[in-house]
């Protein structure tokens, strides 16, 4: 299992976290997502390393932006 932490700009509440969790959870190989608006990040647990572009696209689909 691999863990990836992604910094996300724009999450402010539990609803935001839910949207991010849902979109990131759609990526193939993702087992668990824990988004935190308080920490402005999401921790993704997956079978293998994930493509950064796929992660970014999922965050954008949720309505937010990945911060480098």
N, C-alpha and C positions, 0 to 999 in steps of 0.2 A: 504494500500500500504506500501511496505517495501523498504527502500533504503539500498543498500550494496555498500561500496566503496572497490575497489580492487586495490592494488598497483601492477603495471606491469613494468617489466624490458624489455627494448629493443625498445619501441615505439619512433620514432624520427620525424614523419611527419604525415600529414593528411591521406596519404595512409595507414599508420600503424593503425591510429585511425579507419579508415573504416573497415579494416580487423577484428579488435577487436570488433567493433560494430556489424558486421555481425555475427560472431561466438557466441558472448554472446547473441545476439538477438534470436538465435535458441533454447535457453533453454526454456522449457515449463514454462509459467507463467511470463516471462519477458515482460514488457510493453514498456520500454525505456532503452537505453544505451547511455551514454555520455562519450566517451573515450577522454582523453586529453594527448597528448604526452608531452606537457609542464609541466604537473603535474605528469606525469608517473602513471596515474591511470584511472580507469573507475568507473563511478557511475551507478549502475544498479537499476532500479525501477521495482519491481515485485509485484505480487499478495500476495506472502507469502515469508518467509525466504527461501533462496536457499542453496542447498548442496554445500559446499566449494569444494568438489571434482569435481562436474559438472562444476563449474566456472573455476577451474584450467584446466580441460580437454579442455574447450572451448578456453581458452587463449593459451594453447599449440597448439591447432589446427590452431590458427591464426598465430603461429610462434613466440610466446613470452613466457615469464615466469612470474608466480605470485611470488611476493616478500613478505615474511612474515614480 
